[in-house]
Amino acid sequence: MELPVVVGVDGSAPSLRAVDWAADEAALHGVPLRLVYASLWERYEGPALARALGKPSEQVRADLIVGGGVERAERRAPDLKISAEVLRADAVSALLREARNASMVVVASRGRSGVAELLLGSVSLAVAARASCPVVVLRDGRGQGAWTRAAQRIVLGVGDEVDSAAVRFAFQEAADRHAALHVVRAWRCPAQESSGPPLTAGDSARDHEQGAADLVAEALRDAASEHPSVRVLLRIVEGEARTALVEASGTADLLVVGARRQRGHLGLQLGRVTHTVLHHSVCPVAVVPQRT
């Protein structure tokens, strides 16, 4: 069974740009596109109040939102298989359920309730932190470029604990887009190791840098052998990982990071680095869950 790319819509401009991105992604991978709109408005307000206020019922509004999204996706990718549904649930619960049978969930960083460009909406944050499939959060709504554009850049962040699912996802995206894969690994010398004589401190720094390079080589080995056509560029930098990744996002088309998922844990499951890039990345961010 072909698992669809699921995109959440709410009628806002950011969510419509998410439809564009999701349609391109579904067409790229040859899978269906599914649009969902979630609402509990009528449960709390009721259609009578809507009529009294001279507004259309939420059902009519929902149908218009979903219909507009479908038309937009059809214009974007005429040959794409598209389905759509209005779900009577809160947005987070609906998208988390959809994620169980999706290849990917795409959400805008902010919807109709967004209040600031740099703030990440509660829905996108909760879905990225708990979904069982990869979640792509569109940070800035930049237009999608052609998939075969040679200048496309996929950035993969490699942390202390290698997320093999994120590595495989990044390589597959790079291969399908004919894009270069830029792998970023940050390292830091512990403070106590950098206070000795210059030679000792230098040796320690070189050891840590080499250790970071070795970790990256091991992390990429299997996926690189499966995708020999992908051009890989390594960037081993001293400093904080979140700073390096946010900087790299400025010239990237997609930033891929992993997120550990502990079985039975119901809270938000995002590390500090992933949380930071979700809030501050310039490009779309793909959060790929890794079960532990």
C-alpha positions as CSV (number, residue, x, y, z in Angstrom):
1,M,0.0,0.0,0.0
2,E,1.3,3.4,-1.0
3,L,1.3,5.6,2.1
4,P,0.2,9.2,1.3
5,V,1.7,12.5,2.0
6,V,-0.7,14.1,4.5
7,V,-1.0,17.9,4.7
8,G,-3.0,19.9,7.2
9,V,-5.1,22.8,5.8
10,D,-7.0,25.5,7.6
11,G,-7.5,28.1,4.9
12,S,-4.6,30.3,5.9
13,A,-2.0,31.4,3.4
14,P,0.8,29.4,5.1
15,S,-1.3,26.2,5.0
16,L,-2.0,26.8,1.3
17,R,1.8,27.0,0.7
18,A,2.0,23.8,2.6
19,V,-0.4,22.2,0.1
20,D,2.0,23.3,-2.7
21,W,5.0,21.8,-0.9
22,A,3.1,18.5,-0.1
23,A,1.8,18.2,-3.7
24,D,5.3,18.5,-5.0
25,E,6.6,16.0,-2.5
26,A,3.9,13.5,-3.3
27,A,4.5,13.8,-7.0
28,L,8.2,13.4,-6.5
29,H,7.8,10.1,-4.7
30,G,4.9,8.8,-6.7
31,V,2.5,8.6,-3.7
32,P,-1.0,10.0,-3.1
33,L,-1.7,13.3,-1.5
34,R,-4.3,13.6,1.4
35,L,-5.6,16.9,2.6
36,V,-7.2,17.1,6.1
37,Y,-9.0,19.8,7.9
38,A,-9.8,19.4,11.6
39,S,-12.3,21.3,13.5
40,L,-14.3,21.2,16.8
41,W,-15.9,24.6,16.3
42,E,-19.5,23.4,16.0
43,R,-19.2,21.3,19.1
44,Y,-18.6,24.4,21.2
45,E,-20.5,27.1,19.3
46,G,-23.2,25.3,17.3
47,P,-24.6,26.2,13.8
48,A,-27.4,28.3,15.3
49,L,-24.9,30.9,16.6
50,A,-23.2,31.0,13.3
51,R,-26.5,31.7,11.5
52,A,-27.3,34.4,14.1
53,L,-24.0,36.1,13.4
54,G,-24.6,36.0,9.7
55,K,-21.7,33.6,9.0
56,P,-21.7,30.3,7.2
57,S,-21.7,27.1,9.3
58,E,-18.4,25.5,10.1
59,Q,-19.2,22.6,7.8
60,V,-19.7,24.9,4.9
61,R,-16.5,26.7,5.7
62,A,-14.6,23.5,6.1
63,D,-15.9,22.2,2.8
64,L,-14.8,25.5,1.1
65,I,-11.3,25.2,2.7
66,V,-10.8,21.6,1.7
67,G,-12.2,22.2,-1.8
68,G,-9.9,25.1,-2.3
69,G,-6.9,23.1,-1.2
70,V,-7.8,20.3,-3.5
71,E,-8.1,22.6,-6.5
72,R,-4.8,24.2,-5.7
73,A,-3.1,20.8,-5.5
74,E,-4.7,19.7,-8.8
75,R,-3.3,22.8,-10.5
76,R,0.1,22.1,-8.9
77,A,0.2,18.4,-9.9
78,P,-2.5,17.5,-12.4
79,D,-1.7,13.7,-12.4
80,L,-1.6,13.4,-8.6
81,K,-4.1,11.1,-6.8
82,I,-5.7,13.4,-4.2
83,S,-8.1,12.7,-1.4
84,A,-9.5,15.1,1.2
85,E,-11.5,14.8,4.4
86,V,-13.0,17.1,7.1
87,L,-12.2,15.5,10.5
88,R,-14.2,16.3,13.6
89,A,-11.3,16.5,16.0
90,D,-8.8,18.9,17.3
91,A,-5.9,19.5,14.8
92,V,-3.2,17.9,16.8
93,S,-5.1,14.7,17.5
94,A,-6.3,14.4,13.9
95,L,-2.8,14.9,12.4
96,L,-1.3,12.4,14.9
97,R,-3.8,9.8,13.9
98,E,-3.2,10.5,10.2
99,A,0.5,10.1,10.8
100,R,0.0,6.4,11.6
101,N,-0.8,5.7,8.0
102,A,1.2,8.3,6.2
103,S,4.7,8.5,4.6
104,M,5.0,12.1,5.8
105,V,2.9,14.9,7.4
106,V,3.4,18.4,6.2
107,V,2.3,21.4,8.3
108,A,2.8,25.1,8.2
109,S,4.7,26.7,11.1
110,R,1.7,28.9,11.8
111,G,-2.0,28.7,10.8
112,R,-4.9,31.1,11.2
113,S,-4.0,31.7,14.9
114,G,-0.3,32.6,14.2
115,V,0.8,35.9,15.7
116,A,4.4,36.3,14.9
117,E,6.8,35.3,12.1
118,L,9.4,33.8,14.4
119,L,7.0,31.8,16.6
120,L,6.2,28.2,15.9
121,G,2.5,27.4,16.2
122,S,1.4,25.0,19.0
123,V,-0.1,22.5,16.4
124,S,3.0,22.2,14.3
125,L,5.2,21.9,17.4
126,A,3.0,19.2,19.0
127,V,2.8,17.2,15.7
128,A,6.5,17.4,15.1
129,A,7.2,16.3,18.6
130,R,4.9,13.3,18.7
131,A,4.1,12.0,15.2
132,S,5.1,8.4,14.3
133,C,6.2,9.4,10.7
134,P,8.4,12.2,9.4
135,V,6.9,15.7,9.8
136,V,7.9,18.6,7.6
137,V,7.3,22.0,9.1
138,L,7.4,24.9,6.6
139,R,9.1,27.7,8.3
140,D,9.0,30.6,5.8
141,G,6.7,29.7,2.9
142,R,9.4,30.2,0.3
143,G,8.4,29.0,-3.2
144,Q,9.3,25.5,-4.2
145,G,12.0,25.1,-6.8
146,A,12.2,22.5,-9.5
147,W,13.2,19.2,-8.1
148,T,15.9,18.6,-10.6
149,R,17.6,21.9,-10.0
150,A,21.3,21.1,-9.5
151,A,21.7,23.7,-6.8
152,Q,19.2,22.0,-4.4
153,R,20.7,21.4,-1.0
154,I,19.5,19.0,1.6
155,V,21.1,19.5,5.0
156,L,21.4,16.7,7.5
157,G,22.3,17.3,11.1
158,V,24.2,14.4,12.8
159,G,24.2,14.4,16.6
160,D,25.9,12.4,19.3
161,E,23.3,9.6,19.0
162,V,23.0,8.8,15.3
163,D,19.4,8.7,14.1
164,S,19.5,6.1,11.3
165,A,16.0,6.9,10.2
166,A,16.9,10.6,9.7
167,V,20.0,9.5,7.7
168,R,18.0,7.3,5.4
169,F,15.3,9.9,5.0
170,A,17.9,12.6,4.0
171,F,19.6,10.3,1.5
172,Q,16.3,9.3,-0.1
173,E,15.3,13.0,-0.4
174,A,18.6,13.9,-1.9
175,A,18.5,11.0,-4.4
176,D,15.0,11.7,-5.5
177,R,15.6,15.5,-5.9
178,H,19.1,15.0,-7.5
179,A,20.3,17.2,-4.8
180,A,23.6,17.5,-2.9
181,L,23.5,16.3,0.7
182,H,25.3,18.6,3.1
183,V,26.0,16.8,6.4
184,V,26.7,19.0,9.4
185,R,28.3,17.7,12.6
186,A,29.3,20.0,15.4
187,W,31.8,19.2,18.2
188,R,33.1,21.0,21.2
189,C,36.0,20.5,23.5
190,P,35.0,20.0,27.2
191,A,36.2,23.1,29.1
192,Q,38.5,21.1,31.3
193,E,40.3,19.7,28.3
194,S,41.1,23.1,26.7
195,S,42.8,24.7,29.7
196,G,46.2,23.0,29.4
197,P,49.3,24.0,27.5
198,P,48.7,25.0,23.8
199,L,50.0,21.8,22.4
200,T,47.9,19.7,24.7
201,A,44.8,21.7,24.0
202,G,45.5,21.5,20.3
203,D,45.9,17.8,20.4
204,S,42.7,17.5,22.3
205,A,40.8,19.6,19.8
206,R,42.1,17.5,16.9
207,D,41.0,14.3,18.8
208,H,37.5,15.6,19.2
209,E,37.3,16.8,15.6
210,Q,38.5,13.4,14.4
211,G,36.0,11.7,16.6
212,A,33.2,13.8,15.1
213,A,34.4,12.9,11.6
214,D,34.6,9.2,12.5
215,L,31.1,9.3,13.9
216,V,29.7,10.9,10.7
217,A,31.5,8.3,8.5
218,E,29.9,5.5,10.5
219,A,26.5,7.1,10.5
220,L,26.5,7.6,6.7
221,R,28.1,4.3,5.7
222,D,25.0,2.1,5.0
223,A,22.8,4.8,3.4
224,A,25.7,6.1,1.3
225,S,26.3,2.6,-0.1
226,E,22.5,2.4,-1.0
227,H,22.6,5.8,-2.8
228,P,26.0,6.0,-4.6
229,S,24.7,8.8,-6.8
230,V,24.2,11.2,-4.0
231,R,27.0,13.8,-3.6
232,V,27.8,14.2,0.0
233,L,29.6,17.2,1.5
234,L,30.8,17.1,5.1
235,R,31.0,20.1,7.4
236,I,32.6,19.3,10.7
237,V,32.5,22.5,12.8
238,E,33.5,23.5,16.3
239,G,30.6,25.0,18.3
240,E,27.0,24.4,19.1
241,A,25.0,22.1,16.8
242,R,21.9,24.3,16.9
243,T,23.8,27.4,15.8
244,A,25.5,25.5,13.0
245,L,22.2,24.0,11.7
246,V,20.3,27.3,11.8
247,E,23.1,28.9,9.9
248,A,23.1,26.1,7.3
249,S,19.3,26.4,6.9
250,G,19.9,29.8,5.3
251,T,21.0,28.3,2.0
252,A,19.2,24.9,2.2
253,D,16.0,23.7,0.6
254,L,15.3,21.2,3.4
255,L,16.9,20.6,6.8
256,V,16.6,17.1,8.2
257,V,17.0,16.3,11.9
258,G,16.1,13.3,14.0
259,A,13.9,13.0,17.1
260,R,14.1,10.2,19.7
261,R,10.7,8.6,20.5
262,Q,10.5,6.6,23.7
263,R,7.8,4.0,23.7
264,G,5.0,4.7,26.1
265,H,6.1,8.4,26.6
266,L,3.1,10.7,25.8
267,G,4.8,14.1,26.2
268,L,6.6,16.2,23.6
269,Q,9.7,14.4,22.5
270,L,12.1,16.9,20.9
271,G,15.7,17.5,21.9
272,R,17.1,21.0,22.4
273,V,18.7,21.1,19.0
274,T,15.6,20.0,17.1
275,H,13.4,22.4,19.1
276,T,15.7,25.3,18.3
277,V,15.8,24.7,14.5
278,L,12.0,24.3,14.4
279,H,11.8,27.8,15.8
280,H,14.6,29.5,13.9
281,S,15.3,27.6,10.7
282,V,15.0,29.6,7.5
283,C,14.1,26.6,5.3
284,P,11.5,23.8,5.8
285,V,12.5,21.3,8.6
286,A,11.9,17.6,8.4
287,V,11.7,15.9,11.9
288,V,12.3,12.2,11.5
289,P,11.3,10.0,14.5
290,Q,13.7,7.3,15.7
291,R,12.3,4.7,18.0
292,T,14.4,3.7,21.0
